[in-house]
Amino acid sequence: MQFKLAFVTAALATLAVATPTPRNEPASSCSTGPIQCCDSVQSASSSPVAILLGVLGIVLQDVNLNVGLTCSPITVIGASGSSCSAQAVCCEDNSHGGLISIGCLPVSL
């Protein structure tokens, strides 16, 4: 278990410097849950993300999806303190405890 945690931490650190292709949607277009603030957003087919998904036992049908890494919800859009210093995204699947979010599209706050 400790090895898996160390590996996941190392993988996230490696991915933190990468940036997604900008394609921002308005935040109001997100209908799948709260807007997320993710440290990094990468394609599920990229080697580091594919390895991370494999370690976590997550199988995706579509490897062209974007995966958000180390995400937290932004609950109040437009209020003070609702900023995101990383990448604000709307994701289809936020059920992995903030470690990863699947099917993410960048949004403008």
NORVENBEL-V139106 format. One record per residue. RES is the residue in one letter. PSI is psi in radians with two decimals (999 if undefined). OMEGA is omega in whole degrees, 0 to 359 (none if undefined). D_CENTER is the distance of its C-alpha to the mean C-alpha in Angstrom with 2 decimals. Layout:
res:RES psi:PSI omega:OMEGA d_center:D_CENTER
res:RES psi:PSI omega:OMEGA d_center:D_CENTER
//
This chain:
res:M psi:-0.73 omega:180 d_center:22.69
res:Q psi:-0.63 omega:178 d_center:22.81
res:F psi:-0.74 omega:180 d_center:22.39
res:K psi:-0.75 omega:179 d_center:19.21
res:L psi:-0.73 omega:179 d_center:17.77
res:A psi:-0.70 omega:180 d_center:19.06
res:F psi:-0.78 omega:180 d_center:17.63
res:V psi:-0.74 omega:179 d_center:14.06
res:T psi:-0.76 omega:179 d_center:14.56
res:A psi:-0.69 omega:179 d_center:16.09
res:A psi:-0.73 omega:179 d_center:13.44
res:L psi:-0.68 omega:178 d_center:10.75
res:A psi:-0.66 omega:179 d_center:13.54
res:T psi:-0.66 omega:183 d_center:14.24
res:L psi:-0.24 omega:186 d_center:10.91
res:A psi:-0.43 omega:183 d_center:10.86
res:V psi:-0.19 omega:182 d_center:13.51
res:A psi:2.64 omega:179 d_center:12.12
res:T psi:2.58 omega:180 d_center:11.32
res:P psi:2.91 omega:173 d_center:10.54
res:T psi:2.18 omega:183 d_center:13.58
res:P psi:2.30 omega:175 d_center:14.15
res:R psi:1.11 omega:188 d_center:14.66
res:N psi:2.34 omega:174 d_center:14.35
res:E psi:2.77 omega:174 d_center:15.41
res:P psi:2.49 omega:181 d_center:17.10
res:A psi:-0.53 omega:181 d_center:15.27
res:S psi:-0.27 omega:181 d_center:18.15
res:S psi:-0.06 omega:181 d_center:17.22
res:C psi:2.03 omega:181 d_center:14.38
res:S psi:0.14 omega:185 d_center:16.22
res:T psi:0.00 omega:181 d_center:13.78
res:G psi:-2.91 omega:182 d_center:13.42
res:P psi:2.60 omega:173 d_center:12.56
res:I psi:2.43 omega:180 d_center:10.57
res:Q psi:2.59 omega:172 d_center:7.50
res:C psi:1.94 omega:185 d_center:7.63
res:C psi:2.48 omega:178 d_center:4.95
res:D psi:-0.57 omega:182 d_center:7.24
res:S psi:2.62 omega:175 d_center:6.17
res:V psi:2.17 omega:183 d_center:5.08
res:Q psi:2.82 omega:174 d_center:7.62
res:S psi:2.46 omega:178 d_center:9.87
res:A psi:-0.36 omega:181 d_center:10.33
res:S psi:-0.16 omega:178 d_center:13.86
res:S psi:2.53 omega:185 d_center:13.53
res:S psi:-0.89 omega:182 d_center:15.58
res:P psi:-0.69 omega:180 d_center:13.52
res:V psi:-0.73 omega:179 d_center:10.56
res:A psi:-0.70 omega:178 d_center:13.47
res:I psi:-0.78 omega:179 d_center:15.21
res:L psi:-0.79 omega:178 d_center:12.51
res:L psi:-0.71 omega:178 d_center:12.24
res:G psi:-0.76 omega:179 d_center:16.04
res:V psi:-0.66 omega:180 d_center:16.53
res:L psi:-0.10 omega:178 d_center:14.70
res:G psi:0.49 omega:180 d_center:16.75
res:I psi:2.13 omega:179 d_center:14.19
res:V psi:2.21 omega:179 d_center:15.86
res:L psi:2.44 omega:176 d_center:14.47
res:Q psi:-0.58 omega:183 d_center:17.20
res:D psi:1.87 omega:182 d_center:15.58
res:V psi:0.03 omega:177 d_center:14.27
res:N psi:0.01 omega:178 d_center:13.79
res:L psi:2.66 omega:173 d_center:10.59
res:N psi:2.48 omega:181 d_center:7.45
res:V psi:2.19 omega:176 d_center:4.68
res:G psi:2.40 omega:182 d_center:1.12
res:L psi:2.39 omega:181 d_center:3.92
res:T psi:1.26 omega:186 d_center:6.33
res:C psi:2.61 omega:173 d_center:5.54
res:S psi:2.57 omega:183 d_center:8.88
res:P psi:2.54 omega:170 d_center:10.61
res:I psi:1.88 omega:191 d_center:12.81
res:T psi:-0.46 omega:183 d_center:15.84
res:V psi:1.78 omega:180 d_center:18.54
res:I psi:2.34 omega:176 d_center:18.14
res:G psi:-0.21 omega:178 d_center:21.10
res:A psi:2.77 omega:178 d_center:22.41
res:S psi:2.46 omega:181 d_center:22.86
res:G psi:0.10 omega:181 d_center:20.20
res:S psi:0.51 omega:182 d_center:17.35
res:S psi:2.87 omega:178 d_center:16.05
res:C psi:2.07 omega:182 d_center:12.81
res:S psi:-0.06 omega:178 d_center:13.74
res:A psi:-2.08 omega:182 d_center:10.47
res:Q psi:2.04 omega:176 d_center:8.33
res:A psi:2.23 omega:184 d_center:8.91
res:V psi:2.80 omega:171 d_center:7.33
res:C psi:2.14 omega:186 d_center:8.83
res:C psi:2.58 omega:179 d_center:7.45
res:E psi:-0.61 omega:186 d_center:10.27
res:D psi:1.87 omega:179 d_center:9.54
res:N psi:0.47 omega:190 d_center:8.47
res:S psi:0.34 omega:183 d_center:11.25
res:H psi:0.61 omega:172 d_center:10.21
res:G psi:0.41 omega:178 d_center:11.08
res:G psi:-0.25 omega:179 d_center:8.05
res:L psi:-0.84 omega:175 d_center:7.80
res:I psi:2.65 omega:172 d_center:5.21
res:S psi:2.44 omega:189 d_center:4.41
res:I psi:2.52 omega:178 d_center:6.47
res:G psi:0.84 omega:187 d_center:8.18
res:C psi:2.44 omega:173 d_center:6.30
res:L psi:2.32 omega:177 d_center:9.04
res:P psi:2.51 omega:176 d_center:9.63
res:V psi:2.74 omega:175 d_center:12.19
res:S psi:2.29 omega:178 d_center:15.14
res:L psi:999 omega:none d_center:16.07
//
